[in-house]
Amino acid sequence: MTGGVEFGAGVPAIAAGAERECGGYQFRLEPPDVVKLRELAGARGKSDEILVAEFFDAQAPRWAESLAENLPAPAEVRIVVDPYSRQAFMASGNVVYSILSF
């Protein structure tokens, strides 16, 4: 889905994870990483859907730019969130292709 957040049909974000397409990459947050977004500054009182949308809006273009040198698009990329170090790990298959602070 381009420009929006896609959740499983009729399933809350927490249970389904979330996806966003940007620059030919299909970025995916698994349910445990959606939960981790609640620990970020400014998350209080926001729904999972809002947190995910804001996170993707702010970060997906940077992720796509970072991956372009090492991972040809199109590709599926899992985003693993570490809210304490404020880093996003971008993995495809069993390989981490990039780590960016946010």
Biopython code that builds the backbone (N, CA, C, O; Angstrom):
import numpy as np
from Bio.PDB.StructureBuilder import StructureBuilder

atoms = [
    (1, "MET", "N", (0.854, -1.181, 0.000)),
    (1, "MET", "CA", (0.000, 0.000, 0.000)),
    (1, "MET", "C", (0.889, 1.229, 0.000)),
    (1, "MET", "O", (1.743, 1.359, 0.877)),
    (2, "THR", "N", (0.725, 2.101, -0.915)),
    (2, "THR", "CA", (1.551, 3.292, -1.041)),
    (2, "THR", "C", (0.929, 4.457, -0.288)),
    (2, "THR", "O", (-0.256, 4.754, -0.435)),
    (3, "GLY", "N", (1.775, 5.124, 0.539)),
    (3, "GLY", "CA", (1.341, 6.338, 1.207)),
    (3, "GLY", "C", (0.463, 6.139, 2.414)),
    (3, "GLY", "O", (0.043, 7.127, 3.017)),
    (4, "GLY", "N", (0.163, 4.927, 2.796)),
    (4, "GLY", "CA", (-0.664, 4.684, 3.964)),
    (4, "GLY", "C", (-0.150, 3.489, 4.720)),
    (4, "GLY", "O", (0.785, 2.817, 4.285)),
    (5, "VAL", "N", (-0.754, 3.230, 5.836)),
    (5, "VAL", "CA", (-0.378, 2.084, 6.650)),
    (5, "VAL", "C", (-1.390, 0.989, 6.400)),
    (5, "VAL", "O", (-2.596, 1.232, 6.403)),
    (6, "GLU", "N", (-0.903, -0.204, 6.188)),
    (6, "GLU", "CA", (-1.783, -1.330, 5.932)),
    (6, "GLU", "C", (-1.740, -2.260, 7.138)),
    (6, "GLU", "O", (-0.676, -2.731, 7.538)),
    (7, "PHE", "N", (-2.902, -2.514, 7.704)),
    (7, "PHE", "CA", (-3.044, -3.448, 8.807)),
    (7, "PHE", "C", (-3.828, -4.637, 8.306)),
    (7, "PHE", "O", (-4.515, -4.541, 7.289)),
    (8, "GLY", "N", (-3.738, -5.772, 9.011)),
    (8, "GLY", "CA", (-4.537, -6.932, 8.644)),
    (8, "GLY", "C", (-6.013, -6.570, 8.663)),
    (8, "GLY", "O", (-6.447, -5.787, 9.508)),
    (9, "ALA", "N", (-6.783, -7.124, 7.750)),
    (9, "ALA", "CA", (-8.205, -6.789, 7.612)),
    (9, "ALA", "C", (-8.956, -7.014, 8.916)),
    (9, "ALA", "O", (-9.074, -8.146, 9.384)),
    (10, "GLY", "N", (-9.459, -5.943, 9.497)),
    (10, "GLY", "CA", (-10.283, -6.033, 10.695)),
    (10, "GLY", "C", (-9.541, -6.464, 11.950)),
    (10, "GLY", "O", (-10.167, -6.765, 12.966)),
    (11, "VAL", "N", (-8.206, -6.496, 11.891)),
    (11, "VAL", "CA", (-7.408, -6.952, 13.031)),
    (11, "VAL", "C", (-6.682, -5.749, 13.613)),
    (11, "VAL", "O", (-6.093, -4.969, 12.864)),
    (12, "PRO", "N", (-6.711, -5.578, 14.944)),
    (12, "PRO", "CA", (-5.992, -4.456, 15.535)),
    (12, "PRO", "C", (-4.511, -4.490, 15.169)),
    (12, "PRO", "O", (-3.942, -5.564, 14.971)),
    (13, "ALA", "N", (-3.890, -3.324, 15.080)),
    (13, "ALA", "CA", (-2.480, -3.218, 14.691)),
    (13, "ALA", "C", (-1.586, -4.095, 15.549)),
    (13, "ALA", "O", (-0.653, -4.711, 15.033)),
    (14, "ILE", "N", (-1.842, -4.163, 16.804)),
    (14, "ILE", "CA", (-1.012, -4.929, 17.712)),
    (14, "ILE", "C", (-0.957, -6.401, 17.309)),
    (14, "ILE", "O", (0.089, -7.033, 17.454)),
    (15, "ALA", "N", (-2.048, -6.954, 16.812)),
    (15, "ALA", "CA", (-2.101, -8.366, 16.453)),
    (15, "ALA", "C", (-1.618, -8.632, 15.034)),
    (15, "ALA", "O", (-1.136, -9.726, 14.741)),
    (16, "ALA", "N", (-1.738, -7.647, 14.151)),
    (16, "ALA", "CA", (-1.454, -7.878, 12.739)),
    (16, "ALA", "C", (-0.087, -7.365, 12.298)),
    (16, "ALA", "O", (0.407, -7.785, 11.252)),
    (17, "GLY", "N", (0.532, -6.481, 13.054)),
    (17, "GLY", "CA", (1.708, -5.807, 12.551)),
    (17, "GLY", "C", (1.264, -4.737, 11.567)),
    (17, "GLY", "O", (0.068, -4.472, 11.444)),
    (18, "ALA", "N", (2.204, -4.121, 10.867)),
    (18, "ALA", "CA", (1.865, -3.057, 9.928)),
    (18, "ALA", "C", (2.885, -3.023, 8.811)),
    (18, "ALA", "O", (4.035, -3.426, 8.987)),
    (19, "GLU", "N", (2.447, -2.532, 7.650)),
    (19, "GLU", "CA", (3.324, -2.442, 6.490)),
    (19, "GLU", "C", (3.179, -1.084, 5.812)),
    (19, "GLU", "O", (2.139, -0.431, 5.899)),
    (20, "ARG", "N", (4.256, -0.676, 5.132)),
    (20, "ARG", "CA", (4.245, 0.568, 4.342)),
    (20, "ARG", "C", (5.218, 0.383, 3.198)),
    (20, "ARG", "O", (6.323, -0.122, 3.396)),
    (21, "GLU", "N", (4.819, 0.789, 1.994)),
    (21, "GLU", "CA", (5.694, 0.758, 0.824)),
    (21, "GLU", "C", (6.332, 2.127, 0.663)),
    (21, "GLU", "O", (5.668, 3.154, 0.806)),
    (22, "CYS", "N", (7.621, 2.133, 0.363)),
    (22, "CYS", "CA", (8.321, 3.388, 0.103)),
    (22, "CYS", "C", (9.565, 3.073, -0.726)),
    (22, "CYS", "O", (10.380, 2.235, -0.341)),
    (23, "GLY", "N", (9.703, 3.740, -1.849)),
    (23, "GLY", "CA", (10.896, 3.589, -2.672)),
    (23, "GLY", "C", (11.130, 2.186, -3.186)),
    (23, "GLY", "O", (12.271, 1.800, -3.441)),
    (24, "GLY", "N", (10.068, 1.419, -3.341)),
    (24, "GLY", "CA", (10.202, 0.048, -3.821)),
    (24, "GLY", "C", (10.411, -0.977, -2.722)),
    (24, "GLY", "O", (10.503, -2.173, -2.998)),
    (25, "TYR", "N", (10.487, -0.525, -1.484)),
    (25, "TYR", "CA", (10.661, -1.432, -0.348)),
    (25, "TYR", "C", (9.335, -1.579, 0.386)),
    (25, "TYR", "O", (8.607, -0.604, 0.577)),
    (26, "GLN", "N", (9.033, -2.791, 0.792)),
    (26, "GLN", "CA", (7.845, -3.058, 1.606)),
    (26, "GLN", "C", (8.329, -3.208, 3.042)),
    (26, "GLN", "O", (8.856, -4.254, 3.421)),
    (27, "PHE", "N", (8.149, -2.160, 3.836)),
    (27, "PHE", "CA", (8.597, -2.169, 5.226)),
    (27, "PHE", "C", (7.520, -2.794, 6.110)),
    (27, "PHE", "O", (6.331, -2.519, 5.946)),
    (28, "ARG", "N", (7.953, -3.642, 7.052)),
    (28, "ARG", "CA", (7.014, -4.324, 7.932)),
    (28, "ARG", "C", (7.458, -4.207, 9.382)),
    (28, "ARG", "O", (8.619, -4.433, 9.722)),
    (29, "LEU", "N", (6.495, -3.845, 10.225)),
    (29, "LEU", "CA", (6.672, -3.873, 11.681)),
    (29, "LEU", "C", (5.875, -5.060, 12.203)),
    (29, "LEU", "O", (4.661, -5.121, 12.008)),
    (30, "GLU", "N", (6.531, -5.992, 12.855)),
    (30, "GLU", "CA", (5.848, -7.122, 13.486)),
    (30, "GLU", "C", (5.166, -6.624, 14.764)),
    (30, "GLU", "O", (5.550, -5.584, 15.300)),
    (31, "PRO", "N", (4.159, -7.354, 15.256)),
    (31, "PRO", "CA", (3.435, -6.907, 16.458)),
    (31, "PRO", "C", (4.323, -6.502, 17.642)),
    (31, "PRO", "O", (4.037, -5.486, 18.275)),
    (32, "PRO", "N", (5.394, -7.256, 17.974)),
    (32, "PRO", "CA", (6.223, -6.808, 19.109)),
    (32, "PRO", "C", (6.878, -5.444, 18.877)),
    (32, "PRO", "O", (7.119, -4.699, 19.827)),
    (33, "ASP", "N", (7.165, -5.120, 17.616)),
    (33, "ASP", "CA", (7.774, -3.828, 17.323)),
    (33, "ASP", "C", (6.751, -2.705, 17.329)),
    (33, "ASP", "O", (7.089, -1.562, 17.639)),
    (34, "VAL", "N", (5.501, -3.016, 16.990)),
    (34, "VAL", "CA", (4.426, -2.030, 17.135)),
    (34, "VAL", "C", (4.296, -1.660, 18.614)),
    (34, "VAL", "O", (4.154, -0.484, 18.948)),
    (35, "VAL", "N", (4.346, -2.655, 19.494)),
    (35, "VAL", "CA", (4.249, -2.425, 20.942)),
    (35, "VAL", "C", (5.389, -1.524, 21.411)),
    (35, "VAL", "O", (5.184, -0.651, 22.254)),
    (36, "LYS", "N", (6.579, -1.732, 20.875)),
    (36, "LYS", "CA", (7.742, -0.930, 21.294)),
    (36, "LYS", "C", (7.577, 0.548, 20.979)),
    (36, "LYS", "O", (8.167, 1.393, 21.651)),
    (37, "LEU", "N", (6.781, 0.870, 19.965)),
    (37, "LEU", "CA", (6.560, 2.282, 19.636)),
    (37, "LEU", "C", (5.871, 3.017, 20.775)),
    (37, "LEU", "O", (6.002, 4.235, 20.894)),
    (38, "ARG", "N", (5.144, 2.296, 21.607)),
    (38, "ARG", "CA", (4.459, 2.921, 22.757)),
    (38, "ARG", "C", (5.446, 3.476, 23.768)),
    (38, "ARG", "O", (5.086, 4.326, 24.582)),
    (39, "GLU", "N", (6.689, 3.005, 23.727)),
    (39, "GLU", "CA", (7.695, 3.431, 24.688)),
    (39, "GLU", "C", (8.432, 4.702, 24.255)),
    (39, "GLU", "O", (9.234, 5.243, 25.017)),
    (40, "LEU", "N", (8.166, 5.174, 23.046)),
    (40, "LEU", "CA", (8.844, 6.369, 22.554)),
    (40, "LEU", "C", (8.246, 7.638, 23.166)),
    (40, "LEU", "O", (7.073, 7.681, 23.537)),
    (41, "ALA", "N", (9.083, 8.660, 23.257)),
    (41, "ALA", "CA", (8.608, 9.955, 23.748)),
    (41, "ALA", "C", (7.482, 10.447, 22.847)),
    (41, "ALA", "O", (7.567, 10.338, 21.624)),
    (42, "GLY", "N", (6.453, 10.976, 23.440)),
    (42, "GLY", "CA", (5.320, 11.510, 22.686)),
    (42, "GLY", "C", (4.268, 10.484, 22.317)),
    (42, "GLY", "O", (3.302, 10.812, 21.629)),
    (43, "ALA", "N", (4.439, 9.238, 22.764)),
    (43, "ALA", "CA", (3.489, 8.177, 22.401)),
    (43, "ALA", "C", (2.254, 8.143, 23.296)),
    (43, "ALA", "O", (1.220, 7.606, 22.900)),
    (44, "ARG", "N", (2.346, 8.692, 24.459)),
    (44, "ARG", "CA", (1.254, 8.608, 25.425)),
    (44, "ARG", "C", (-0.062, 9.128, 24.848)),
    (44, "ARG", "O", (-0.126, 10.230, 24.304)),
    (45, "GLY", "N", (-1.107, 8.313, 24.979)),
    (45, "GLY", "CA", (-2.433, 8.701, 24.545)),
    (45, "GLY", "C", (-2.721, 8.463, 23.070)),
    (45, "GLY", "O", (-3.841, 8.707, 22.623)),
    (46, "LYS", "N", (-1.748, 7.996, 22.307)),
    (46, "LYS", "CA", (-1.950, 7.748, 20.877)),
    (46, "LYS", "C", (-2.246, 6.274, 20.639)),
    (46, "LYS", "O", (-1.714, 5.404, 21.328)),
    (47, "SER", "N", (-3.094, 6.003, 19.661)),
    (47, "SER", "CA", (-3.400, 4.616, 19.300)),
    (47, "SER", "C", (-2.208, 4.005, 18.557)),
    (47, "SER", "O", (-1.344, 4.723, 18.053)),
    (48, "ASP", "N", (-2.174, 2.681, 18.497)),
    (48, "ASP", "CA", (-1.123, 1.995, 17.746)),
    (48, "ASP", "C", (-1.120, 2.450, 16.290)),
    (48, "ASP", "O", (-0.058, 2.653, 15.701)),
    (49, "GLU", "N", (-2.300, 2.609, 15.714)),
    (49, "GLU", "CA", (-2.400, 3.016, 14.317)),
    (49, "GLU", "C", (-1.750, 4.380, 14.085)),
    (49, "GLU", "O", (-1.038, 4.568, 13.099)),
    (50, "ILE", "N", (-1.990, 5.322, 14.982)),
    (50, "ILE", "CA", (-1.393, 6.666, 14.874)),
    (50, "ILE", "C", (0.111, 6.586, 15.069)),
    (50, "ILE", "O", (0.863, 7.213, 14.322)),
    (51, "LEU", "N", (0.563, 5.827, 16.060)),
    (51, "LEU", "CA", (2.001, 5.692, 16.309)),
    (51, "LEU", "C", (2.723, 5.116, 15.102)),
    (51, "LEU", "O", (3.778, 5.611, 14.705)),
    (52, "VAL", "N", (2.147, 4.062, 14.518)),
    (52, "VAL", "CA", (2.761, 3.425, 13.353)),
    (52, "VAL", "C", (2.783, 4.386, 12.167)),
    (52, "VAL", "O", (3.803, 4.509, 11.488)),
    (53, "ALA", "N", (1.670, 5.065, 11.915)),
    (53, "ALA", "CA", (1.610, 5.997, 10.792)),
    (53, "ALA", "C", (2.643, 7.111, 10.943)),
    (53, "ALA", "O", (3.336, 7.447, 9.983)),
    (54, "GLU", "N", (2.750, 7.681, 12.136)),
    (54, "GLU", "CA", (3.727, 8.744, 12.375)),
    (54, "GLU", "C", (5.154, 8.231, 12.221)),
    (54, "GLU", "O", (6.012, 8.916, 11.665)),
    (55, "PHE", "N", (5.400, 7.020, 12.716)),
    (55, "PHE", "CA", (6.734, 6.417, 12.629)),
    (55, "PHE", "C", (7.114, 6.184, 11.170)),
    (55, "PHE", "O", (8.206, 6.560, 10.745)),
    (56, "PHE", "N", (6.217, 5.564, 10.401)),
    (56, "PHE", "CA", (6.485, 5.338, 8.983)),
    (56, "PHE", "C", (6.645, 6.665, 8.235)),
    (56, "PHE", "O", (7.565, 6.807, 7.429)),
    (57, "ASP", "N", (5.765, 7.633, 8.491)),
    (57, "ASP", "CA", (5.846, 8.924, 7.800)),
    (57, "ASP", "C", (7.215, 9.572, 8.008)),
    (57, "ASP", "O", (7.800, 10.121, 7.075)),
    (58, "ALA", "N", (7.712, 9.501, 9.231)),
    (58, "ALA", "CA", (8.965, 10.161, 9.575)),
    (58, "ALA", "C", (10.192, 9.380, 9.102)),
    (58, "ALA", "O", (11.209, 9.985, 8.761)),
    (59, "GLN", "N", (10.113, 8.049, 9.077)),
    (59, "GLN", "CA", (11.313, 7.247, 8.873)),
    (59, "GLN", "C", (11.430, 6.526, 7.532)),
    (59, "GLN", "O", (12.545, 6.339, 7.046)),
    (60, "ALA", "N", (10.327, 6.118, 6.922)),
    (60, "ALA", "CA", (10.395, 5.278, 5.713)),
    (60, "ALA", "C", (11.241, 5.884, 4.587)),
    (60, "ALA", "O", (12.016, 5.152, 3.971)),
    (61, "PRO", "N", (11.129, 7.179, 4.290)),
    (61, "PRO", "CA", (11.990, 7.723, 3.224)),
    (61, "PRO", "C", (13.487, 7.587, 3.533)),
    (61, "PRO", "O", (14.280, 7.288, 2.640)),
    (62, "ARG", "N", (13.863, 7.803, 4.778)),
    (62, "ARG", "CA", (15.274, 7.636, 5.185)),
    (62, "ARG", "C", (15.713, 6.188, 5.056)),
    (62, "ARG", "O", (16.823, 5.901, 4.606)),
    (63, "TRP", "N", (14.817, 5.263, 5.463)),
    (63, "TRP", "CA", (15.156, 3.841, 5.358)),
    (63, "TRP", "C", (15.401, 3.454, 3.914)),
    (63, "TRP", "O", (16.381, 2.776, 3.606)),
    (64, "ALA", "N", (14.508, 3.887, 3.020)),
    (64, "ALA", "CA", (14.642, 3.543, 1.605)),
    (64, "ALA", "C", (15.958, 4.086, 1.043)),
    (64, "ALA", "O", (16.655, 3.392, 0.303)),
    (65, "GLU", "N", (16.287, 5.306, 1.391)),
    (65, "GLU", "CA", (17.540, 5.903, 0.927)),
    (65, "GLU", "C", (18.746, 5.128, 1.459)),
    (65, "GLU", "O", (19.706, 4.886, 0.727)),
    (66, "SER", "N", (18.693, 4.745, 2.718)),
    (66, "SER", "CA", (19.786, 4.008, 3.341)),
    (66, "SER", "C", (19.990, 2.633, 2.708)),
    (66, "SER", "O", (21.123, 2.181, 2.550)),
    (67, "LEU", "N", (18.904, 1.979, 2.352)),
    (67, "LEU", "CA", (18.985, 0.622, 1.803)),
    (67, "LEU", "C", (19.393, 0.591, 0.338)),
    (67, "LEU", "O", (19.910, -0.424, -0.130)),
    (68, "ALA", "N", (19.175, 1.672, -0.396)),
    (68, "ALA", "CA", (19.365, 1.687, -1.848)),
    (68, "ALA", "C", (20.748, 1.206, -2.292)),
    (68, "ALA", "O", (20.868, 0.583, -3.347)),
    (69, "GLU", "N", (21.780, 1.480, -1.517)),
    (69, "GLU", "CA", (23.139, 1.083, -1.888)),
    (69, "GLU", "C", (23.403, -0.399, -1.704)),
    (69, "GLU", "O", (24.239, -0.963, -2.410)),
    (70, "ASN", "N", (22.708, -1.048, -0.769)),
    (70, "ASN", "CA", (23.032, -2.425, -0.405)),
    (70, "ASN", "C", (21.984, -3.464, -0.741)),
    (70, "ASN", "O", (22.299, -4.649, -0.852)),
    (71, "LEU", "N", (20.745, -3.040, -0.906)),
    (71, "LEU", "CA", (19.649, -3.978, -1.152)),
    (71, "LEU", "C", (18.792, -3.447, -2.292)),
    (71, "LEU", "O", (18.084, -2.454, -2.122)),
    (72, "PRO", "N", (18.845, -4.096, -3.455)),
    (72, "PRO", "CA", (18.047, -3.596, -4.574)),
    (72, "PRO", "C", (16.551, -3.708, -4.310)),
    (72, "PRO", "O", (16.079, -4.695, -3.744)),
    (73, "ALA", "N", (15.817, -2.688, -4.726)),
    (73, "ALA", "CA", (14.353, -2.729, -4.647)),
    (73, "ALA", "C", (13.860, -3.473, -5.882)),
    (73, "ALA", "O", (14.541, -3.438, -6.907)),
    (74, "PRO", "N", (12.736, -4.131, -5.836)),
    (74, "PRO", "CA", (11.839, -4.253, -4.687)),
    (74, "PRO", "C", (12.351, -5.302, -3.698)),
    (74, "PRO", "O", (13.007, -6.274, -4.074)),
    (75, "ALA", "N", (12.033, -5.076, -2.438)),
    (75, "ALA", "CA", (12.413, -6.016, -1.388)),
    (75, "ALA", "C", (11.494, -5.843, -0.191)),
    (75, "ALA", "O", (10.990, -4.752, 0.077)),
    (76, "GLU", "N", (11.289, -6.931, 0.516)),
    (76, "GLU", "CA", (10.549, -6.888, 1.778)),
    (76, "GLU", "C", (11.551, -6.706, 2.900)),
    (76, "GLU", "O", (12.555, -7.414, 2.972)),
    (77, "VAL", "N", (11.272, -5.745, 3.780)),
    (77, "VAL", "CA", (12.212, -5.389, 4.841)),
    (77, "VAL", "C", (11.483, -5.347, 6.170)),
    (77, "VAL", "O", (10.494, -4.631, 6.327)),
    (78, "ARG", "N", (11.980, -6.123, 7.129)),
    (78, "ARG", "CA", (11.427, -6.076, 8.480)),
    (78, "ARG", "C", (12.157, -5.005, 9.261)),
    (78, "ARG", "O", (13.384, -4.919, 9.226)),
    (79, "ILE", "N", (11.391, -4.190, 9.968)),
    (79, "ILE", "CA", (11.950, -3.149, 10.826)),
    (79, "ILE", "C", (11.871, -3.641, 12.267)),
    (79, "ILE", "O", (10.791, -3.941, 12.774)),
    (80, "VAL", "N", (13.018, -3.718, 12.913)),
    (80, "VAL", "CA", (13.092, -4.098, 14.324)),
    (80, "VAL", "C", (13.422, -2.834, 15.103)),
    (80, "VAL", "O", (14.423, -2.171, 14.831)),
    (81, "VAL", "N", (12.586, -2.509, 16.062)),
    (81, "VAL", "CA", (12.686, -1.249, 16.800)),
    (81, "VAL", "C", (13.339, -1.474, 18.163)),
    (81, "VAL", "O", (12.953, -2.372, 18.911)),
    (82, "ASP", "N", (14.338, -0.640, 18.471)),
    (82, "ASP", "CA", (14.906, -0.590, 19.820)),
    (82, "ASP", "C", (14.605, 0.805, 20.362)),
    (82, "ASP", "O", (15.311, 1.762, 20.046)),
    (83, "PRO", "N", (13.547, 0.919, 21.186)),
    (83, "PRO", "CA", (13.138, 2.249, 21.652)),
    (83, "PRO", "C", (14.140, 2.894, 22.612)),
    (83, "PRO", "O", (14.139, 4.114, 22.771)),
    (84, "TYR", "N", (14.989, 2.096, 23.249)),
    (84, "TYR", "CA", (15.916, 2.655, 24.229)),
    (84, "TYR", "C", (17.123, 3.301, 23.562)),
    (84, "TYR", "O", (17.569, 4.367, 23.987)),
    (85, "SER", "N", (17.658, 2.663, 22.517)),
    (85, "SER", "CA", (18.770, 3.272, 21.780)),
    (85, "SER", "C", (18.255, 4.149, 20.651)),
    (85, "SER", "O", (19.031, 4.838, 19.988)),
    (86, "ARG", "N", (16.924, 4.120, 20.429)),
    (86, "ARG", "CA", (16.264, 4.861, 19.356)),
    (86, "ARG", "C", (16.879, 4.501, 18.005)),
    (86, "ARG", "O", (17.278, 5.367, 17.226)),
    (87, "GLN", "N", (16.941, 3.174, 17.751)),
    (87, "GLN", "CA", (17.467, 2.679, 16.492)),
    (87, "GLN", "C", (16.459, 1.755, 15.828)),
    (87, "GLN", "O", (15.687, 1.063, 16.492)),
    (88, "ALA", "N", (16.488, 1.761, 14.494)),
    (88, "ALA", "CA", (15.683, 0.844, 13.698)),
    (88, "ALA", "C", (16.649, -0.028, 12.904)),
    (88, "ALA", "O", (17.513, 0.476, 12.187)),
    (89, "PHE", "N", (16.494, -1.332, 13.041)),
    (89, "PHE", "CA", (17.310, -2.298, 12.320)),
    (89, "PHE", "C", (16.499, -2.766, 11.119)),
    (89, "PHE", "O", (15.356, -3.194, 11.275)),
    (90, "MET", "N", (17.078, -2.689, 9.923)),
    (90, "MET", "CA", (16.379, -3.070, 8.697)),
    (90, "MET", "C", (16.944, -4.385, 8.194)),
    (90, "MET", "O", (18.115, -4.472, 7.824)),
    (91, "ALA", "N", (16.089, -5.419, 8.183)),
    (91, "ALA", "CA", (16.535, -6.756, 7.800)),
    (91, "ALA", "C", (15.678, -7.307, 6.674)),
    (91, "ALA", "O", (14.471, -7.075, 6.603)),
    (92, "SER", "N", (16.346, -8.046, 5.796)),
    (92, "SER", "CA", (15.657, -8.784, 4.745)),
    (92, "SER", "C", (16.224, -10.188, 4.775)),
    (92, "SER", "O", (17.435, -10.384, 4.675)),
    (93, "GLY", "N", (15.340, -11.164, 4.914)),
    (93, "GLY", "CA", (15.827, -12.526, 5.143)),
    (93, "GLY", "C", (16.525, -12.564, 6.485)),
    (93, "GLY", "O", (15.982, -12.088, 7.482)),
    (94, "ASN", "N", (17.726, -13.126, 6.523)),
    (94, "ASN", "CA", (18.488, -13.212, 7.769)),
    (94, "ASN", "C", (19.613, -12.191, 7.841)),
    (94, "ASN", "O", (20.535, -12.343, 8.643)),
    (95, "VAL", "N", (19.549, -11.155, 7.015)),
    (95, "VAL", "CA", (20.624, -10.169, 6.950)),
    (95, "VAL", "C", (20.117, -8.801, 7.366)),
    (95, "VAL", "O", (19.090, -8.334, 6.872)),
    (96, "VAL", "N", (20.844, -8.156, 8.282)),
    (96, "VAL", "CA", (20.562, -6.768, 8.648)),
    (96, "VAL", "C", (21.343, -5.896, 7.673)),
    (96, "VAL", "O", (22.572, -5.939, 7.630)),
    (97, "TYR", "N", (20.617, -5.111, 6.897)),
    (97, "TYR", "CA", (21.246, -4.285, 5.861)),
    (97, "TYR", "C", (21.571, -2.877, 6.337)),
    (97, "TYR", "O", (22.456, -2.231, 5.776)),
    (98, "SER", "N", (20.889, -2.396, 7.341)),
    (98, "SER", "CA", (21.123, -1.030, 7.791)),
    (98, "SER", "C", (20.586, -0.845, 9.208)),
    (98, "SER", "O", (19.630, -1.503, 9.620)),
    (99, "ILE", "N", (21.219, 0.057, 9.935)),
    (99, "ILE", "CA", (20.755, 0.459, 11.268)),
    (99, "ILE", "C", (20.770, 1.976, 11.286)),
    (99, "ILE", "O", (21.803, 2.602, 11.048)),
    (100, "LEU", "N", (19.609, 2.562, 11.571)),
    (100, "LEU", "CA", (19.531, 4.019, 11.621)),
    (100, "LEU", "C", (18.934, 4.471, 12.947)),
    (100, "LEU", "O", (18.011, 3.848, 13.472)),
    (101, "SER", "N", (19.461, 5.539, 13.467)),
    (101, "SER", "CA", (18.901, 6.168, 14.655)),
    (101, "SER", "C", (17.696, 7.002, 14.238)),
    (101, "SER", "O", (17.629, 7.494, 13.112)),
    (102, "PHE", "N", (16.750, 7.157, 15.153)),
    (102, "PHE", "CA", (15.588, 8.003, 14.866)),
    (102, "PHE", "C", (15.304, 8.888, 16.040)),
    (102, "PHE", "O", (14.362, 9.680, 16.003)),
]
sb = StructureBuilder()
sb.init_structure("model")
sb.init_model(0)
sb.init_chain("A")
sb.init_seg("    ")
for serial, (resi, resn, name, xyz) in enumerate(atoms, 1):
    if name == "N":
        sb.init_residue(resn, " ", resi, " ")
    sb.init_atom(name, np.array(xyz, "f"), 0.0, 1.0, " ", f" {name:<3s}", serial, name[0])
structure = sb.get_structure()
